Amino acid sequence: MLRQLVCCLALPAMLLCGAQARAEAGVEADEVLLGMVNAQTGLAAGLGQGMRDGAQAYFNRVNAAGGVHGRRLTLVVRDDGYEPSRTARLTEELIDSRSVFALFGYVGTPTSRAAMPVAQAAGVPYLFPLSGAEVLRNPPHHWVFNVRASYFAESELLVKHMTEALQLKRVALLMQDDSFGETVKGGLVAAMAKRGLQVEAEARILRNSLEVGAAVAQLRAVQPEAVFFVGTYRQLARAMSEARAQGIQARFFSVSFVGTERLIAEAGAEADGVYISQVVPSPEDASLRLVRDYQKDMRGTLGYASLEGYIGAAVLVEALRRAGPQVDRGRLVKALQSLDINLGGFPVRFGPNDHQGSDAVYLTRVERGRAVPVAVGR
């Protein structure tokens, strides 16, 4: 009789615990599911695959040690091909099916512009996209957090080196004709104006298109000393080839989104001399504990995009730990807003009104098939 009474009392408690563990969408008793919609195919695939592989490497490390509060972390990956309409549709599907707890590691500005309103309307965290767009940062959004520095910060560093150290004044812009291009253009124009300069010529290319010859030809009339490029790695490789064929001897500069390792693989020796701003340390810098851990955990090719995914995963794991065993989206946001950590050489700090984790920007120059760090001002 006593045993039956104990069982009767225990059963409701067990059911309640189970219901609490599953109350939040994407949270099970032994698992947290995270939605990642980005380019797994197409001209930006290297970035999406890198973000996926880096994040998965860190989650594998955590899962092997028992997960977070006993829950393993699982990525639910969907391919948007770097097309905003697909991003929005796939994001809606993940949210409507209640299959994910948060959205993590998206790639791109136009894609983020399509997904972010969906996430905000549903009250779903939108975490650490590979984009430096101002729309993700200003004003701060309750459900949106960024780790990487902004495109404005990247543009400022590139223009500083371009105009002050290299003394290049005649600058042309070759940009993707969408919100990504417009955002970076805004940063470029502001940085040039700060130095009493302006962009001498502008040409546009379509997203996910390799038809760049006509756009390059538009720049030839001003014979630029520098071409500030906004697009993806295959487009830049094609643009540099077209520029040389058309007699343009300008140096090329790009923000981090270009995809450094894929550019080098695509362009070969022609990539030498390209300056690229980065928002995470070099994936070869083993002086940092963060990078040593990353190198140990990664099973594929090392790269800036995968290190960014690894960093984002590390930040998310720490926030989940601090949110406690009965995690929900509100607790996660509170944990993120109070997060102030150093990931083995890469500080990340948020605040209630500051959802920008890092402002660090690094300068690199491609030399003999490697992205070599450049001291700013040299």
Secondary structure, DSSP 8 states (H G I E B T S, - for coil): -HHHHHHHHHHHHHHHHHHHHTSSTTEETTEEEEEEEE-SSSTTHHHHHHHHHHHHHHHHHHHHTT-BTTBEEEEEEEE-TT-HHHHHHHHHHHHHTT--SEEE--B-HHHHHHHHHHHHHHT--EE--B---GGGTSS--TTEEB-S--HHHHHHHHHHIIIIIS----EEEEEESSHHHHHHHHHHHHHHHTTT--EEEEEEE-TT----HHHHHHHGGG--SEEEEES-HHHHHHHHHHHHHTT---EEEE-GGG-HHHHHHHHGGGGTT-EEEESS--TT-TTSHHHHHHHHH--S---HHHHHHHHHHHHHHHHHHHH-SS--HHHHHHHHHT-EEE-SS-EEE-BTTB-B-----EEEEEETTEEEEE-TT-
